[in-house]
Amino acid sequence: MEDIKKVILEFAETSKKTKFYFSDIEKAVHKVLPDVKTRQIKKAASELINEGKLIYFSTGSTTMYGLKGRGQTEDH
């Protein structure tokens, strides 16, 4: 689980975009850890949100993820 969280954070920090879909996170994790299941990625992303490292960003129709403190997010 820690490996997955590390990959997600690296992706979030190096991504050109400040907000991204779950599918973007999933692709990034599968590049590094191809055998990880979607459920594990979702669980790791949820843990990062609970830890305050990632935040949800709602566009109204879909929920996106963002790195806390990076870009224009709800806490700005």
N, CA, C, O and CB atoms as a CASP TS submission, in Angstrom:
PFRMAT TS
TARGET T0000
AUTHOR 0000-0000-0000
METHOD Language model
MODEL 1
PARENT N/A
ATOM      1  N   MET     1       0.828  -1.203   0.000  1.00  0.00           N
ATOM      2  CA  MET     1       0.000   0.000   0.000  1.00  0.00           C
ATOM      3  C   MET     1       0.870   1.263   0.000  1.00  0.00           C
ATOM      4  O   MET     1       0.562   2.228  -0.700  1.00  0.00           O
ATOM      5  CB  MET     1      -0.941   0.000   1.220  1.00  0.00           C
ATOM      6  N   GLU     2       1.943   1.259   0.774  1.00  0.00           N
ATOM      7  CA  GLU     2       2.831   2.434   0.827  1.00  0.00           C
ATOM      8  C   GLU     2       3.458   2.704  -0.546  1.00  0.00           C
ATOM      9  O   GLU     2       3.653   3.859  -0.923  1.00  0.00           O
ATOM     10  CB  GLU     2       3.945   2.226   1.888  1.00  0.00           C
ATOM     11  N   ASP     3       3.771   1.641  -1.288  1.00  0.00           N
ATOM     12  CA  ASP     3       4.332   1.808  -2.638  1.00  0.00           C
ATOM     13  C   ASP     3       3.340   2.527  -3.543  1.00  0.00           C
ATOM     14  O   ASP     3       3.710   3.420  -4.306  1.00  0.00           O
ATOM     15  CB  ASP     3       4.710   0.437  -3.247  1.00  0.00           C
ATOM     16  N   ILE     4       2.086   2.130  -3.449  1.00  0.00           N
ATOM     17  CA  ILE     4       1.048   2.734  -4.294  1.00  0.00           C
ATOM     18  C   ILE     4       0.895   4.210  -3.931  1.00  0.00           C
ATOM     19  O   ILE     4       0.830   5.067  -4.813  1.00  0.00           O
ATOM     20  CB  ILE     4      -0.314   1.984  -4.129  1.00  0.00           C
ATOM     21  N   LYS     5       0.839   4.502  -2.639  1.00  0.00           N
ATOM     22  CA  LYS     5       0.681   5.892  -2.195  1.00  0.00           C
ATOM     23  C   LYS     5       1.857   6.750  -2.657  1.00  0.00           C
ATOM     24  O   LYS     5       1.680   7.903  -3.049  1.00  0.00           O
ATOM     25  CB  LYS     5       0.552   5.956  -0.661  1.00  0.00           C
ATOM     26  N   LYS     6       3.046   6.182  -2.608  1.00  0.00           N
ATOM     27  CA  LYS     6       4.244   6.908  -3.048  1.00  0.00           C
ATOM     28  C   LYS     6       4.152   7.250  -4.540  1.00  0.00           C
ATOM     29  O   LYS     6       4.472   8.366  -4.949  1.00  0.00           O
ATOM     30  CB  LYS     6       5.518   6.070  -2.768  1.00  0.00           C
ATOM     31  N   VAL     7       3.713   6.282  -5.343  1.00  0.00           N
ATOM     32  CA  VAL     7       3.577   6.514  -6.790  1.00  0.00           C
ATOM     33  C   VAL     7       2.509   7.580  -7.062  1.00  0.00           C
ATOM     34  O   VAL     7       2.695   8.443  -7.919  1.00  0.00           O
ATOM     35  CB  VAL     7       3.215   5.191  -7.525  1.00  0.00           C
ATOM     36  N   ILE     8       1.395   7.517  -6.333  1.00  0.00           N
ATOM     37  CA  ILE     8       0.329   8.509  -6.516  1.00  0.00           C
ATOM     38  C   ILE     8       0.848   9.906  -6.190  1.00  0.00           C
ATOM     39  O   ILE     8       0.598  10.847  -6.943  1.00  0.00           O
ATOM     40  CB  ILE     8      -0.895   8.170  -5.628  1.00  0.00           C
ATOM     41  N   LEU     9       1.561  10.051  -5.088  1.00  0.00           N
ATOM     42  CA  LEU     9       2.089  11.367  -4.703  1.00  0.00           C
ATOM     43  C   LEU     9       3.111  11.878  -5.714  1.00  0.00           C
ATOM     44  O   LEU     9       3.119  13.062  -6.050  1.00  0.00           O
ATOM     45  CB  LEU     9       2.725  11.298  -3.312  1.00  0.00           C
ATOM     46  N   GLU    10       3.971  10.986  -6.198  1.00  0.00           N
ATOM     47  CA  GLU    10       4.955  11.395  -7.211  1.00  0.00           C
ATOM     48  C   GLU    10       4.252  11.871  -8.472  1.00  0.00           C
ATOM     49  O   GLU    10       4.639  12.881  -9.061  1.00  0.00           O
ATOM     50  CB  GLU    10       5.914  10.232  -7.544  1.00  0.00           C
ATOM     51  N   PHE    11       3.219  11.147  -8.888  1.00  0.00           N
ATOM     52  CA  PHE    11       2.443  11.546 -10.061  1.00  0.00           C
ATOM     53  C   PHE    11       1.806  12.917  -9.834  1.00  0.00           C
ATOM     54  O   PHE    11       1.869  13.790 -10.700  1.00  0.00           O
ATOM     55  CB  PHE    11       1.356  10.493 -10.379  1.00  0.00           C
ATOM     56  N   ALA    12       1.190  13.101  -8.658  1.00  0.00           N
ATOM     57  CA  ALA    12       0.508  14.358  -8.349  1.00  0.00           C
ATOM     58  C   ALA    12       1.481  15.537  -8.320  1.00  0.00           C
ATOM     59  O   ALA    12       1.137  16.642  -8.741  1.00  0.00           O
ATOM     60  CB  ALA    12      -0.215  14.248  -7.007  1.00  0.00           C
ATOM     61  N   GLU    13       2.690  15.301  -7.826  1.00  0.00           N
ATOM     62  CA  GLU    13       3.681  16.370  -7.716  1.00  0.00           C
ATOM     63  C   GLU    13       4.316  16.716  -9.060  1.00  0.00           C
ATOM     64  O   GLU    13       4.697  17.865  -9.283  1.00  0.00           O
ATOM     65  CB  GLU    13       4.760  15.972  -6.731  1.00  0.00           C
ATOM     66  N   THR    14       4.434  15.741  -9.953  1.00  0.00           N
ATOM     67  CA  THR    14       5.128  15.976 -11.217  1.00  0.00           C
ATOM     68  C   THR    14       4.187  16.214 -12.394  1.00  0.00           C
ATOM     69  O   THR    14       4.631  16.599 -13.476  1.00  0.00           O
ATOM     70  CB  THR    14       6.018  14.812 -11.524  1.00  0.00           C
ATOM     71  N   SER    15       2.906  15.990 -12.189  1.00  0.00           N
ATOM     72  CA  SER    15       1.929  16.160 -13.267  1.00  0.00           C
ATOM     73  C   SER    15       1.847  17.632 -13.686  1.00  0.00           C
ATOM     74  O   SER    15       1.955  18.532 -12.853  1.00  0.00           O
ATOM     75  CB  SER    15       0.536  15.648 -12.824  1.00  0.00           C
ATOM     76  N   LYS    16       1.657  17.858 -14.978  1.00  0.00           N
ATOM     77  CA  LYS    16       1.482  19.235 -15.455  1.00  0.00           C
ATOM     78  C   LYS    16       0.147  19.796 -14.980  1.00  0.00           C
ATOM     79  O   LYS    16       0.009  20.999 -14.757  1.00  0.00           O
ATOM     80  CB  LYS    16       1.568  19.295 -16.998  1.00  0.00           C
ATOM     81  N   LYS    17      -0.825  18.916 -14.830  1.00  0.00           N
ATOM     82  CA  LYS    17      -2.153  19.331 -14.375  1.00  0.00           C
ATOM     83  C   LYS    17      -2.184  19.384 -12.846  1.00  0.00           C
ATOM     84  O   LYS    17      -1.464  18.644 -12.176  1.00  0.00           O
ATOM     85  CB  LYS    17      -3.246  18.364 -14.910  1.00  0.00           C
ATOM     86  N   THR    18      -3.015  20.256 -12.310  1.00  0.00           N
ATOM     87  CA  THR    18      -3.148  20.340 -10.859  1.00  0.00           C
ATOM     88  C   THR    18      -4.328  19.510 -10.366  1.00  0.00           C
ATOM     89  O   THR    18      -4.408  19.174  -9.184  1.00  0.00           O
ATOM     90  CB  THR    18      -3.311  21.795 -10.424  1.00  0.00           C
ATOM     91  N   LYS    19      -5.245  19.181 -11.278  1.00  0.00           N
ATOM     92  CA  LYS    19      -6.383  18.330 -10.935  1.00  0.00           C
ATOM     93  C   LYS    19      -6.412  17.184 -11.927  1.00  0.00           C
ATOM     94  O   LYS    19      -6.107  17.377 -13.104  1.00  0.00           O
ATOM     95  CB  LYS    19      -7.735  19.130 -10.948  1.00  0.00           C
ATOM     96  N   PHE    20      -6.774  16.001 -11.473  1.00  0.00           N
ATOM     97  CA  PHE    20      -6.775  14.865 -12.382  1.00  0.00           C
ATOM     98  C   PHE    20      -7.848  13.866 -11.983  1.00  0.00           C
ATOM     99  O   PHE    20      -8.282  13.807 -10.833  1.00  0.00           O
ATOM    100  CB  PHE    20      -5.403  14.191 -12.405  1.00  0.00           C
ATOM    101  N   TYR    21      -8.258  13.090 -12.965  1.00  0.00           N
ATOM    102  CA  TYR    21      -9.267  12.054 -12.759  1.00  0.00           C
ATOM    103  C   TYR    21      -8.622  10.827 -12.122  1.00  0.00           C
ATOM    104  O   TYR    21      -7.402  10.667 -12.135  1.00  0.00           O
ATOM    105  CB  TYR    21      -9.951  11.678 -14.098  1.00  0.00           C
ATOM    106  N   PHE    22      -9.471   9.965 -11.566  1.00  0.00           N
ATOM    107  CA  PHE    22      -8.964   8.717 -11.006  1.00  0.00           C
ATOM    108  C   PHE    22      -8.268   7.899 -12.092  1.00  0.00           C
ATOM    109  O   PHE    22      -7.262   7.243 -11.822  1.00  0.00           O
ATOM    110  CB  PHE    22     -10.108   7.903 -10.366  1.00  0.00           C
ATOM    111  N   SER    23      -8.791   7.933 -13.309  1.00  0.00           N
ATOM    112  CA  SER    23      -8.183   7.158 -14.400  1.00  0.00           C
ATOM    113  C   SER    23      -6.750   7.608 -14.675  1.00  0.00           C
ATOM    114  O   SER    23      -5.907   6.791 -15.047  1.00  0.00           O
ATOM    115  CB  SER    23      -9.022   7.288 -15.678  1.00  0.00           C
ATOM    116  N   ASP    24      -6.465   8.902 -14.496  1.00  0.00           N
ATOM    117  CA  ASP    24      -5.093   9.403 -14.663  1.00  0.00           C
ATOM    118  C   ASP    24      -4.176   8.794 -13.595  1.00  0.00           C
ATOM    119  O   ASP    24      -3.055   8.375 -13.883  1.00  0.00           O
ATOM    120  CB  ASP    24      -5.061  10.962 -14.581  1.00  0.00           C
ATOM    121  N   ILE    25      -4.676   8.754 -12.365  1.00  0.00           N
ATOM    122  CA  ILE    25      -3.908   8.169 -11.259  1.00  0.00           C
ATOM    123  C   ILE    25      -3.677   6.688 -11.531  1.00  0.00           C
ATOM    124  O   ILE    25      -2.574   6.174 -11.345  1.00  0.00           O
ATOM    125  CB  ILE    25      -4.645   8.368  -9.899  1.00  0.00           C
ATOM    126  N   GLU    26      -4.728   6.015 -11.970  1.00  0.00           N
ATOM    127  CA  GLU    26      -4.649   4.576 -12.233  1.00  0.00           C
ATOM    128  C   GLU    26      -3.595   4.271 -13.298  1.00  0.00           C
ATOM    129  O   GLU    26      -2.807   3.338 -13.143  1.00  0.00           O
ATOM    130  CB  GLU    26      -6.021   4.036 -12.676  1.00  0.00           C
ATOM    131  N   LYS    27      -3.579   5.057 -14.379  1.00  0.00           N
ATOM    132  CA  LYS    27      -2.583   4.860 -15.451  1.00  0.00           C
ATOM    133  C   LYS    27      -1.160   5.056 -14.917  1.00  0.00           C
ATOM    134  O   LYS    27      -0.255   4.284 -15.234  1.00  0.00           O
ATOM    135  CB  LYS    27      -2.848   5.842 -16.626  1.00  0.00           C
ATOM    136  N   ALA    28      -0.981   6.090 -14.110  1.00  0.00           N
ATOM    137  CA  ALA    28       0.343   6.383 -13.556  1.00  0.00           C
ATOM    138  C   ALA    28       0.831   5.245 -12.663  1.00  0.00           C
ATOM    139  O   ALA    28       2.001   4.866 -12.720  1.00  0.00           O
ATOM    140  CB  ALA    28       0.310   7.696 -12.763  1.00  0.00           C
ATOM    141  N   VAL    29      -0.055   4.706 -11.847  1.00  0.00           N
ATOM    142  CA  VAL    29       0.323   3.608 -10.956  1.00  0.00           C
ATOM    143  C   VAL    29       0.645   2.358 -11.769  1.00  0.00           C
ATOM    144  O   VAL    29       1.613   1.657 -11.476  1.00  0.00           O
ATOM    145  CB  VAL    29      -0.805   3.315  -9.940  1.00  0.00           C
ATOM    146  N   HIS    30      -0.162   2.079 -12.785  1.00  0.00           N
ATOM    147  CA  HIS    30       0.065   0.875 -13.597  1.00  0.00           C
ATOM    148  C   HIS    30       1.364   0.932 -14.397  1.00  0.00           C
ATOM    149  O   HIS    30       1.924  -0.110 -14.738  1.00  0.00           O
ATOM    150  CB  HIS    30      -1.097   0.669 -14.544  1.00  0.00           C
ATOM    151  N   LYS    31       1.847   2.131 -14.700  1.00  0.00           N
ATOM    152  CA  LYS    31       3.149   2.251 -15.378  1.00  0.00           C
ATOM    153  C   LYS    31       4.276   1.729 -14.491  1.00  0.00           C
ATOM    154  O   LYS    31       5.219   1.100 -14.971  1.00  0.00           O
ATOM    155  CB  LYS    31       3.424   3.721 -15.768  1.00  0.00           C
ATOM    156  N   VAL    32       4.164   1.998 -13.198  1.00  0.00           N
ATOM    157  CA  VAL    32       5.213   1.624 -12.247  1.00  0.00           C
ATOM    158  C   VAL    32       4.934   0.258 -11.617  1.00  0.00           C
ATOM    159  O   VAL    32       5.841  -0.558 -11.451  1.00  0.00           O
ATOM    160  CB  VAL    32       5.339   2.691 -11.153  1.00  0.00           C
ATOM    161  N   LEU    33       3.679   0.026 -11.274  1.00  0.00           N
ATOM    162  CA  LEU    33       3.275  -1.222 -10.610  1.00  0.00           C
ATOM    163  C   LEU    33       2.149  -1.867 -11.418  1.00  0.00           C
ATOM    164  O   LEU    33       0.979  -1.709 -11.069  1.00  0.00           O
ATOM    165  CB  LEU    33       2.817  -0.955  -9.130  1.00  0.00           C
ATOM    166  N   PRO    34       2.478  -2.590 -12.487  1.00  0.00           N
ATOM    167  CA  PRO    34       1.453  -3.098 -13.409  1.00  0.00           C
ATOM    168  C   PRO    34       0.476  -4.116 -12.822  1.00  0.00           C
ATOM    169  O   PRO    34      -0.603  -4.312 -13.382  1.00  0.00           O
ATOM    170  CB  PRO    34       2.118  -3.711 -14.568  1.00  0.00           C
ATOM    171  N   ASP    35       0.820  -4.762 -11.721  1.00  0.00           N
ATOM    172  CA  ASP    35      -0.050  -5.808 -11.175  1.00  0.00           C
ATOM    173  C   ASP    35      -1.045  -5.320 -10.123  1.00  0.00           C
ATOM    174  O   ASP    35      -1.809  -6.117  -9.578  1.00  0.00           O
ATOM    175  CB  ASP    35       0.789  -6.883 -10.581  1.00  0.00           C
ATOM    176  N   VAL    36      -1.041  -4.031  -9.837  1.00  0.00           N
ATOM    177  CA  VAL    36      -1.914  -3.496  -8.793  1.00  0.00           C
ATOM    178  C   VAL    36      -3.360  -3.433  -9.306  1.00  0.00           C
ATOM    179  O   VAL    36      -3.613  -3.034 -10.443  1.00  0.00           O
ATOM    180  CB  VAL    36      -1.430  -2.085  -8.340  1.00  0.00           C
ATOM    181  N   LYS    37      -4.288  -3.831  -8.451  1.00  0.00           N
ATOM    182  CA  LYS    37      -5.710  -3.820  -8.806  1.00  0.00           C
ATOM    183  C   LYS    37      -6.307  -2.430  -8.561  1.00  0.00           C
ATOM    184  O   LYS    37      -5.842  -1.681  -7.702  1.00  0.00           O
ATOM    185  CB  LYS    37      -6.485  -4.893  -7.992  1.00  0.00           C
ATOM    186  N   THR    38      -7.341  -2.106  -9.330  1.00  0.00           N
ATOM    187  CA  THR    38      -8.008  -0.805  -9.227  1.00  0.00           C
ATOM    188  C   THR    38      -8.483  -0.533  -7.804  1.00  0.00           C
ATOM    189  O   THR    38      -8.361   0.588  -7.311  1.00  0.00           O
ATOM    190  CB  THR    38      -9.193  -0.738 -10.194  1.00  0.00           C
ATOM    191  N   ARG    39      -9.015  -1.541  -7.151  1.00  0.00           N
ATOM    192  CA  ARG    39      -9.524  -1.364  -5.781  1.00  0.00           C
ATOM    193  C   ARG    39      -8.401  -0.909  -4.839  1.00  0.00           C
ATOM    194  O   ARG    39      -8.626  -0.076  -3.961  1.00  0.00           O
ATOM    195  CB  ARG    39     -10.154  -2.684  -5.262  1.00  0.00           C
ATOM    196  N   GLN    40      -7.187  -1.462  -5.024  1.00  0.00           N
ATOM    197  CA  GLN    40      -6.054  -1.076  -4.166  1.00  0.00           C
ATOM    198  C   GLN    40      -5.667   0.382  -4.415  1.00  0.00           C
ATOM    199  O   GLN    40      -5.331   1.110  -3.480  1.00  0.00           O
ATOM    200  CB  GLN    40      -4.834  -2.004  -4.421  1.00  0.00           C
ATOM    201  N   ILE    41      -5.716   0.800  -5.671  1.00  0.00           N
ATOM    202  CA  ILE    41      -5.378   2.186  -6.013  1.00  0.00           C
ATOM    203  C   ILE    41      -6.402   3.131  -5.389  1.00  0.00           C
ATOM    204  O   ILE    41      -6.038   4.157  -4.815  1.00  0.00           O
ATOM    205  CB  ILE    41      -5.325   2.381  -7.557  1.00  0.00           C
ATOM    206  N   LYS    42      -7.678   2.782  -5.505  1.00  0.00           N
ATOM    207  CA  LYS    42      -8.751   3.598  -4.936  1.00  0.00           C
ATOM    208  C   LYS    42      -8.580   3.715  -3.419  1.00  0.00           C
ATOM    209  O   LYS    42      -8.748   4.793  -2.848  1.00  0.00           O
ATOM    210  CB  LYS    42     -10.136   2.992  -5.279  1.00  0.00           C
ATOM    211  N   LYS    43      -8.243   2.592  -2.772  1.00  0.00           N
ATOM    212  CA  LYS    43      -8.051   2.588  -1.325  1.00  0.00           C
ATOM    213  C   LYS    43      -6.862   3.470  -0.935  1.00  0.00           C
ATOM    214  O   LYS    43      -6.940   4.223   0.035  1.00  0.00           O
ATOM    215  CB  LYS    43      -7.841   1.149  -0.816  1.00  0.00           C
ATOM    216  N   ALA    44      -5.765   3.378  -1.688  1.00  0.00           N
ATOM    217  CA  ALA    44      -4.585   4.199  -1.408  1.00  0.00           C
ATOM    218  C   ALA    44      -4.903   5.685  -1.583  1.00  0.00           C
ATOM    219  O   ALA    44      -4.476   6.515  -0.780  1.00  0.00           O
ATOM    220  CB  ALA    44      -3.417   3.793  -2.327  1.00  0.00           C
ATOM    221  N   ALA    45      -5.652   6.014  -2.636  1.00  0.00           N
ATOM    222  CA  ALA    45      -6.032   7.416  -2.872  1.00  0.00           C
ATOM    223  C   ALA    45      -6.907   7.925  -1.730  1.00  0.00           C
ATOM    224  O   ALA    45      -6.744   9.059  -1.280  1.00  0.00           O
ATOM    225  CB  ALA    45      -6.778   7.563  -4.225  1.00  0.00           C
ATOM    226  N   SER    46      -7.826   7.096  -1.265  1.00  0.00           N
ATOM    227  CA  SER    46      -8.691   7.481  -0.138  1.00  0.00           C
ATOM    228  C   SER    46      -7.873   7.703   1.133  1.00  0.00           C
ATOM    229  O   SER    46      -8.140   8.633   1.894  1.00  0.00           O
ATOM    230  CB  SER    46      -9.763   6.403   0.110  1.00  0.00           C
ATOM    231  N   GLU    47      -6.883   6.850   1.357  1.00  0.00           N
ATOM    232  CA  GLU    47      -6.018   7.031   2.530  1.00  0.00           C
ATOM    233  C   GLU    47      -5.253   8.345   2.445  1.00  0.00           C
ATOM    234  O   GLU    47      -5.094   9.040   3.448  1.00  0.00           O
ATOM    235  CB  GLU    47      -5.033   5.857   2.660  1.00  0.00           C
ATOM    236  N   LEU    48      -4.776   8.688   1.241  1.00  0.00           N
ATOM    237  CA  LEU    48      -4.054   9.957   1.068  1.00  0.00           C
ATOM    238  C   LEU    48      -4.975  11.151   1.327  1.00  0.00           C
ATOM    239  O   LEU    48      -4.536  12.174   1.852  1.00  0.00           O
ATOM    240  CB  LEU    48      -3.458  10.049  -0.355  1.00  0.00           C
ATOM    241  N   ILE    49      -6.234  11.021   0.964  1.00  0.00           N
ATOM    242  CA  ILE    49      -7.196  12.091   1.245  1.00  0.00           C
ATOM    243  C   ILE    49      -7.418  12.190   2.751  1.00  0.00           C
ATOM    244  O   ILE    49      -7.450  13.288   3.307  1.00  0.00           O
ATOM    245  CB  ILE    49      -8.547  11.837   0.507  1.00  0.00           C
ATOM    246  N   ASN    50      -7.572  11.042   3.410  1.00  0.00           N
ATOM    247  CA  ASN    50      -7.761  11.041   4.869  1.00  0.00           C
ATOM    248  C   ASN    50      -6.545  11.603   5.600  1.00  0.00           C
ATOM    249  O   ASN    50      -6.679  12.210   6.662  1.00  0.00           O
ATOM    250  CB  ASN    50      -8.048   9.624   5.363  1.00  0.00           C
ATOM    251  N   GLU    51      -5.362  11.398   5.030  1.00  0.00           N
ATOM    252  CA  GLU    51      -4.128  11.924   5.633  1.00  0.00           C
ATOM    253  C   GLU    51      -3.924  13.405   5.317  1.00  0.00           C
ATOM    254  O   GLU    51      -3.019  14.036   5.862  1.00  0.00           O
ATOM    255  CB  GLU    51      -2.919  11.123   5.144  1.00  0.00           C
ATOM    256  N   GLY    52      -4.756  13.959   4.445  1.00  0.00           N
ATOM    257  CA  GLY    52      -4.663  15.370   4.091  1.00  0.00           C
ATOM    258  C   GLY    52      -3.623  15.683   3.030  1.00  0.00           C
ATOM    259  O   GLY    52      -3.257  16.845   2.855  1.00  0.00           O
ATOM    260  N   LYS    53      -3.139  14.672   2.319  1.00  0.00           N
ATOM    261  CA  LYS    53      -2.135  14.905   1.279  1.00  0.00           C
ATOM    262  C   LYS    53      -2.771  15.170  -0.081  1.00  0.00           C
ATOM    263  O   LYS    53      -2.242  15.935  -0.888  1.00  0.00           O
ATOM    264  CB  LYS    53      -1.197  13.712   1.181  1.00  0.00           C
ATOM    265  N   LEU    54      -3.905  14.534  -0.323  1.00  0.00           N
ATOM    266  CA  LEU    54      -4.687  14.792  -1.533  1.00  0.00           C
ATOM    267  C   LEU    54      -6.017  15.382  -1.106  1.00  0.00           C
ATOM    268  O   LEU    54      -6.443  15.220   0.037  1.00  0.00           O
ATOM    269  CB  LEU    54      -4.892  13.488  -2.383  1.00  0.00           C
ATOM    270  N   ILE    55      -6.669  16.069  -2.033  1.00  0.00           N
ATOM    271  CA  ILE    55      -8.022  16.561  -1.761  1.00  0.00           C
ATOM    272  C   ILE    55      -8.921  16.215  -2.937  1.00  0.00           C
ATOM    273  O   ILE    55      -8.454  16.005  -4.057  1.00  0.00           O
ATOM    274  CB  ILE    55      -8.022  18.098  -1.502  1.00  0.00           C
ATOM    275  N   TYR    56     -10.220  16.161  -2.661  1.00  0.00           N
ATOM    276  CA  TYR    56     -11.205  16.003  -3.717  1.00  0.00           C
ATOM    277  C   TYR    56     -11.483  17.373  -4.309  1.00  0.00           C
ATOM    278  O   TYR    56     -11.439  18.389  -3.615  1.00  0.00           O
ATOM    279  CB  TYR    56     -12.512  15.340  -3.185  1.00  0.00           C
ATOM    280  N   PHE    57     -11.769  17.382  -5.595  1.00  0.00           N
ATOM    281  CA  PHE    57     -12.210  18.609  -6.248  1.00  0.00           C
ATOM    282  C   PHE    57     -13.432  18.232  -7.067  1.00  0.00           C
ATOM    283  O   PHE    57     -13.327  17.454  -8.014  1.00  0.00           O
ATOM    284  CB  PHE    57     -11.071  19.254  -7.146  1.00  0.00           C
ATOM    285  N   SER    58     -14.578  18.771  -6.715  1.00  0.00           N
ATOM    286  CA  SER    58     -15.799  18.421  -7.421  1.00  0.00           C
ATOM    287  C   SER    58     -16.075  19.436  -8.519  1.00  0.00           C
ATOM    288  O   SER    58     -16.060  20.644  -8.285  1.00  0.00           O
ATOM    289  CB  SER    58     -16.985  18.342  -6.450  1.00  0.00           C
ATOM    290  N   THR    59     -16.328  18.926  -9.724  1.00  0.00           N
ATOM    291  CA  THR    59     -16.673  19.811 -10.832  1.00  0.00           C
ATOM    292  C   THR    59     -18.187  19.886 -10.986  1.00  0.00           C
ATOM    293  O   THR    59     -18.683  20.560 -11.889  1.00  0.00           O
ATOM    294  CB  THR    59     -16.019  19.326 -12.144  1.00  0.00           C
ATOM    295  N   GLY    60     -18.911  19.216 -10.134  1.00  0.00           N
ATOM    296  CA  GLY    60     -20.363  19.174 -10.224  1.00  0.00           C
ATOM    297  C   GLY    60     -20.825  17.863 -10.810  1.00  0.00           C
ATOM    298  O   GLY    60     -21.725  17.217 -10.273  1.00  0.00           O
ATOM    299  N   SER    61     -20.212  17.465 -11.912  1.00  0.00           N
ATOM    300  CA  SER    61     -20.621  16.216 -12.551  1.00  0.00           C
ATOM    301  C   SER    61     -19.660  15.079 -12.245  1.00  0.00           C
ATOM    302  O   SER    61     -20.018  13.907 -12.360  1.00  0.00           O
ATOM    303  CB  SER    61     -20.726  16.407 -14.050  1.00  0.00           C
ATOM    304  N   THR    62     -18.453  15.422 -11.859  1.00  0.00           N
ATOM    305  CA  THR    62     -17.452  14.389 -11.587  1.00  0.00           C
ATOM    306  C   THR    62     -16.522  14.855 -10.472  1.00  0.00           C
ATOM    307  O   THR    62     -16.376  16.053 -10.227  1.00  0.00           O
ATOM    308  CB  THR    62     -16.641  14.054 -12.866  1.00  0.00           C
ATOM    309  N   THR    63     -15.910  13.910  -9.815  1.00  0.00           N
ATOM    310  CA  THR    63     -14.958  14.238  -8.751  1.00  0.00           C
ATOM    311  C   THR    63     -13.544  14.025  -9.272  1.00  0.00           C
ATOM    312  O   THR    63     -13.223  12.988  -9.851  1.00  0.00           O
ATOM    313  CB  THR    63     -15.215  13.375  -7.476  1.00  0.00           C
ATOM    314  N   MET    64     -12.724  15.014  -9.054  1.00  0.00           N
ATOM    315  CA  MET    64     -11.331  14.927  -9.451  1.00  0.00           C
ATOM    316  C   MET    64     -10.481  14.956  -8.191  1.00  0.00           C
ATOM    317  O   MET    64     -10.974  15.243  -7.100  1.00  0.00           O
ATOM    318  CB  MET    64     -10.942  16.081 -10.426  1.00  0.00           C
ATOM    319  N   TYR    65      -9.216  14.660  -8.352  1.00  0.00           N
ATOM    320  CA  TYR    65      -8.275  14.670  -7.241  1.00  0.00           C
ATOM    321  C   TYR    65      -7.269  15.786  -7.463  1.00  0.00           C
ATOM    322  O   TYR    65      -6.979  16.156  -8.600  1.00  0.00           O
ATOM    323  CB  TYR    65      -7.561  13.300  -7.095  1.00  0.00           C
ATOM    324  N   GLY    66      -6.745  16.313  -6.379  1.00  0.00           N
ATOM    325  CA  GLY    66      -5.707  17.323  -6.475  1.00  0.00           C
ATOM    326  C   GLY    66      -4.741  17.181  -5.315  1.00  0.00           C
ATOM    327  O   GLY    66      -5.090  16.644  -4.264  1.00  0.00           O
ATOM    328  N   LEU    67      -3.531  17.663  -5.511  1.00  0.00           N
ATOM    329  CA  LEU    67      -2.541  17.648  -4.442  1.00  0.00           C
ATOM    330  C   LEU    67      -2.797  18.861  -3.563  1.00  0.00           C
ATOM    331  O   LEU    67      -2.840  19.987  -4.057  1.00  0.00           O
ATOM    332  CB  LEU    67      -1.077  17.650  -5.007  1.00  0.00           C
ATOM    333  N   LYS    68      -2.964  18.644  -2.284  1.00  0.00           N
ATOM    334  CA  LYS    68      -3.284  19.744  -1.369  1.00  0.00           C
ATOM    335  C   LYS    68      -2.212  20.820  -1.444  1.00  0.00           C
ATOM    336  O   LYS    68      -1.018  20.534  -1.344  1.00  0.00           O
ATOM    337  CB  LYS    68      -3.423  19.231   0.080  1.00  0.00           C
ATOM    338  N   GLY    69      -2.657  22.073  -1.625  1.00  0.00           N
ATOM    339  CA  GLY    69      -1.721  23.187  -1.671  1.00  0.00           C
ATOM    340  C   GLY    69      -1.151  23.471  -3.047  1.00  0.00           C
ATOM    341  O   GLY    69      -0.377  24.416  -3.200  1.00  0.00           O
ATOM    342  N   ARG    70      -1.509  22.682  -4.057  1.00  0.00           N
ATOM    343  CA  ARG    70      -0.976  22.919  -5.390  1.00  0.00           C
ATOM    344  C   ARG    70      -2.102  23.319  -6.335  1.00  0.00           C
ATOM    345  O   ARG    70      -3.109  22.619  -6.441  1.00  0.00           O
ATOM    346  CB  ARG    70      -0.243  21.671  -5.915  1.00  0.00           C
ATOM    347  N   GLY    71      -1.931  24.428  -7.010  1.00  0.00           N
ATOM    348  CA  GLY    71      -2.949  24.887  -7.954  1.00  0.00           C
ATOM    349  C   GLY    71      -4.113  25.534  -7.234  1.00  0.00           C
ATOM    350  O   GLY    71      -4.059  25.777  -6.028  1.00  0.00           O
ATOM    351  N   GLN    72      -5.167  25.810  -7.989  1.00  0.00           N
ATOM    352  CA  GLN    72      -6.332  26.428  -7.411  1.00  0.00           C
ATOM    353  C   GLN    72      -7.250  25.343  -6.870  1.00  0.00           C
ATOM    354  O   GLN    72      -7.862  24.600  -7.637  1.00  0.00           O
ATOM    355  CB  GLN    72      -7.058  27.308  -8.442  1.00  0.00           C
ATOM    356  N   THR    73      -7.343  25.255  -5.563  1.00  0.00           N
ATOM    357  CA  THR    73      -8.163  24.233  -4.919  1.00  0.00           C
ATOM    358  C   THR    73      -9.134  24.892  -3.976  1.00  0.00           C
ATOM    359  O   THR    73      -9.115  26.111  -3.812  1.00  0.00           O
ATOM    360  CB  THR    73      -7.294  23.210  -4.170  1.00  0.00           C
ATOM    361  N   GLU    74      -9.977  24.106  -3.357  1.00  0.00           N
ATOM    362  CA  GLU    74     -11.050  24.633  -2.515  1.00  0.00           C
ATOM    363  C   GLU    74     -10.548  25.390  -1.295  1.00  0.00           C
ATOM    364  O   GLU    74     -11.277  26.219  -0.751  1.00  0.00           O
ATOM    365  CB  GLU    74     -11.934  23.514  -2.070  1.00  0.00           C
ATOM    366  N   ASP    75      -9.334  25.129  -0.854  1.00  0.00           N
ATOM    367  CA  ASP    75      -8.837  25.804   0.346  1.00  0.00           C
ATOM    368  C   ASP    75      -8.120  27.121   0.028  1.00  0.00           C
ATOM    369  O   ASP    75      -7.450  27.682   0.894  1.00  0.00           O
ATOM    370  CB  ASP    75      -7.897  24.882   1.100  1.00  0.00           C
ATOM    371  N   HIS    76      -8.257  27.615  -1.202  1.00  0.00           N
ATOM    372  CA  HIS    76      -7.660  28.904  -1.576  1.00  0.00           C
ATOM    373  C   HIS    76      -8.720  29.951  -1.645  1.00  0.00           C
ATOM    374  O   HIS    76      -8.426  31.109  -1.943  1.00  0.00           O
ATOM    375  CB  HIS    76      -6.925  28.816  -2.912  1.00  0.00           C
TER
END
